[in-house]
């Protein structure tokens, strides 16, 4: 889908649109699941949501504080966006949006930035996403 959209609209527009779709999926999934979240282990609920839909597994979410920011590091296993694909750069734009929308919903505010640090398509064991907020 990314390649087709990229051929029509260009790389930057394709990535922006797919990320926004992912963010909406993340926000919507959180909305349906928020009553199941009883602790800081919200990633376990996200793991259930992803698993049921065949969208991989959320292995963990770690918090890194670096004033004035706090970054949430999502580790995703079996990401379907890059399954059986090879790429020189991270390619899981929709999943980046999903974890960004999820974390924004938890905190009730917009992220300062988000990016995919590593990707299974690049040969990594997991897809790793960083979502940062001003603390």
NORFENKA-V696228 format. One record per pair of residues at least 24 apart in sequence whose C-alpha atoms are under 10 Angstrom apart, sorted by the first residue. I is the first residue (numbers start at 1). GAP is how many residues later the second one is. If there is no record, write none. Layout:
((I,GAP) (I,GAP))
//
This chain:
((1,80) (2,79) (2,89) (2,90) (2,91) (2,92) (14,79) (15,76) (15,77) (15,78) (15,79) (15,82) (16,77) (16,78) (16,81) (17,76) (17,77) (17,80) (18,74) (18,75) (18,76) (18,77) (18,78) (18,79) (18,80) (19,73) (19,74) (19,75) (19,76) (19,77) (19,78) (19,79) (19,81) (19,82) (19,95) (20,73) (20,74) (20,76) (20,77) (20,78) (20,80) (20,81) (21,72) (21,73) (21,74) (21,76) (21,77) (21,80) (22,70) (22,71) (22,72) (22,73) (22,74) (22,75) (22,76) (22,77) (22,78) (22,79) (22,80) (23,70) (23,71) (23,72) (23,73) (23,74) (23,75) (23,76) (23,77) (23,78) (23,79) (23,80) (23,81) (23,82) (24,70) (24,73) (24,74) (24,76) (24,77) (24,78) (25,69) (25,70) (25,72) (25,73) (25,74) (25,75) (25,76) (25,77) (26,68) (26,69) (26,70) (26,71) (26,72) (26,73) (26,74) (26,75) (26,76) (26,77) (26,78) (26,79) (27,70) (27,71) (27,72) (27,73) (27,74) (27,75) (27,76) (27,77) (27,78) (27,79) (28,70) (28,73) (28,74) (28,77) (29,69) (29,72) (29,73) (29,76) (30,68) (30,71) (30,72) (30,73) (30,74) (30,75) (30,76) (31,71) (31,74) (31,75) (34,71) (34,72) (37,69) (40,66) (42,60) (42,61) (42,64) (43,31) (43,32) (43,56) (43,59) (43,60) (46,52) (46,53) (46,56) (47,29) (47,30) (50,26) (50,29) (50,48) (51,27) (54,24) (54,25) (54,26) (55,24) (55,25) (55,26) (55,40) (56,24) (56,25) (56,27) (56,39) (57,69) (58,41) (58,68) (58,69) (59,67) (60,68) (61,38) (61,67) (61,68) (61,69) (62,68) (63,67) (63,68) (63,69) (64,66) (64,68) (65,67) (65,68) (65,69) (65,70) (66,66) (66,68) (66,69) (67,67) (67,68) (68,65) (68,66) (68,67) (69,43) (69,63) (69,64) (69,65) (69,66) (70,42) (70,60) (70,61) (70,62) (70,63) (70,64) (70,65) (71,40) (71,41) (71,42) (71,43) (71,58) (71,59) (71,60) (71,61) (71,62) (71,63) (71,64) (72,27) (72,28) (72,31) (72,42) (72,57) (72,58) (72,59) (72,60) (72,61) (73,26) (73,41) (73,42) (73,43) (73,44) (73,55) (73,56) (73,57) (73,58) (73,59) (74,25) (74,26) (74,29) (74,42) (74,43) (74,52) (74,53) (74,54) (74,55) (74,56) (74,57) (75,24) (75,43) (75,50) (75,51) (75,52) (75,53) (75,54) (75,55) (76,43) (76,44) (76,49) (76,50) (76,51) (76,52) (76,53) (77,42) (77,43) (77,48) (77,49) (77,50) (77,51) (78,42) (78,47) (78,48) (78,49) (79,40) (79,41) (79,42) (79,47) (79,48) (80,40) (81,38) (81,39) (81,40) (81,46) (82,37) (82,38) (82,39) (82,40) (82,45) (83,37) (83,38) (84,36) (84,37) (85,35) (85,36) (85,37) (85,38) (86,33) (86,34) (86,35) (86,36) (86,37) (87,32) (87,33) (87,34) (87,35) (87,36) (88,31) (88,33) (88,34) (88,35) (89,27) (89,28) (89,29) (89,30) (89,31) (89,32) (89,33) (90,25) (90,26) (90,27) (90,28) (90,29) (90,30) (90,31) (90,32) (90,34) (90,37) (90,38) (90,39) (91,25) (91,27) (91,28) (91,29) (91,30) (91,31) (91,36) (92,24) (92,26) (92,27) (92,28) (92,29) (92,35) (92,36) (92,37) (95,32) (95,34) (96,31) (96,32) (96,33) (96,34) (96,35) (97,32) (97,34) (99,30) (99,31) (99,32) (100,29) (100,30) (100,31) (100,32) (101,30) (103,28) (103,29) (103,30) (104,27) (104,28) (104,29) (107,26) (109,24) (109,25) (110,24))
//
